[in-house]
Amino acid sequence: MNRSELYNQCCRYHGQRVRITCRDGSVHVGEVTRVSRNTVWIRPDAEFGGYGLGWFGEGFGAGFGIALGAITGIALASLFFW
C-alpha cells in the first residue's frame, strides 16, 4: 500500500478504533484522533496495552503519532475482536 492510499484509509478511519501494524512488528490498537500527510495519531486502548491517560500531544487526548512510512497495515479493530 503506498503512502497516499494509507493516508486516505487513515482519513476514512478517523474517530474509529483501529489496529495498526508497523514495520518493526509492533501493533497498536486505539482510536484515530488526527491524520496528517506524514503521521496518524491514535489514542491507545487501556485494555489492549495502552496507557489510557489522555496523552499530551497536539492538544489534550490526541494520543501519539505513528509515521505513515512505518505502517505496514491498518484495519478496523472490530474486525479482530468479535
C-alpha positions in Angstrom: 0.0 0.0 0.0 1.5 3.4 -1.0 1.6 6.4 1.3 -1.3 8.1 -0.5 -3.6 5.1 -0.1 -2.6 4.7 3.5 -3.3 8.4 4.2 -6.8 8.1 2.6 -7.5 5.0 4.6 -6.5 6.7 7.9 -8.7 9.6 7.0 -11.7 7.2 6.5 -11.0 5.6 9.9 -10.7 9.0 11.8 -12.6 8.7 15.1 -12.8 4.9 14.8 -10.9 2.1 16.7 -8.1 0.6 14.6 -5.3 -1.9 14.7 -2.1 -0.6 13.2 0.9 -2.9 12.4 4.3 -1.3 12.0 7.4 -2.5 10.1 9.2 -3.3 13.3 6.4 -5.8 14.2 4.7 -3.6 16.9 0.9 -3.5 16.9 -1.1 -0.5 18.2 -4.8 -0.6 19.0 -6.7 2.6 19.6 -8.9 5.4 18.2 -7.6 7.6 15.3 -7.6 11.2 16.7 -5.8 13.0 13.9 -4.2 12.4 10.5 -1.6 14.5 8.6 0.2 13.6 5.3 3.0 12.1 7.3 1.6 10.9 10.6 -1.5 9.3 12.1 -2.2 9.9 15.8 -4.0 7.3 17.9 -5.3 7.3 21.5 -4.4 3.8 22.7 -6.9 1.5 24.3 -6.2 0.9 28.0 -7.4 -2.7 27.9 -5.0 -3.5 25.0 -1.7 -2.3 26.4 -2.3 1.4 26.0 -2.0 3.8 28.9 -5.3 5.5 28.7 -4.0 8.6 30.5 -5.2 11.2 28.0 -1.8 11.7 26.3 -0.5 15.2 25.8 0.4 15.9 22.2 -1.3 18.1 19.7 -3.9 19.0 22.4 -5.1 17.0 25.3 -6.0 13.5 24.5 -4.6 13.5 21.0 -2.6 10.3 21.6 0.7 9.6 20.0 1.9 9.8 16.4 2.9 7.0 14.1 4.7 7.8 10.9 2.8 6.7 7.8 6.1 5.3 6.4 6.4 2.9 9.4 3.0 1.4 8.9 2.6 -1.9 7.1 -1.1 -2.3 7.7 -4.2 -0.7 9.2 -7.6 -2.2 9.8 -10.7 -1.5 11.8 -10.1 -3.1 15.2 -13.6 -4.5 15.3 -12.5 -7.0 12.6 -10.1 -8.6 15.0 -12.2 -8.5 18.3 -15.6 -10.0 17.6 
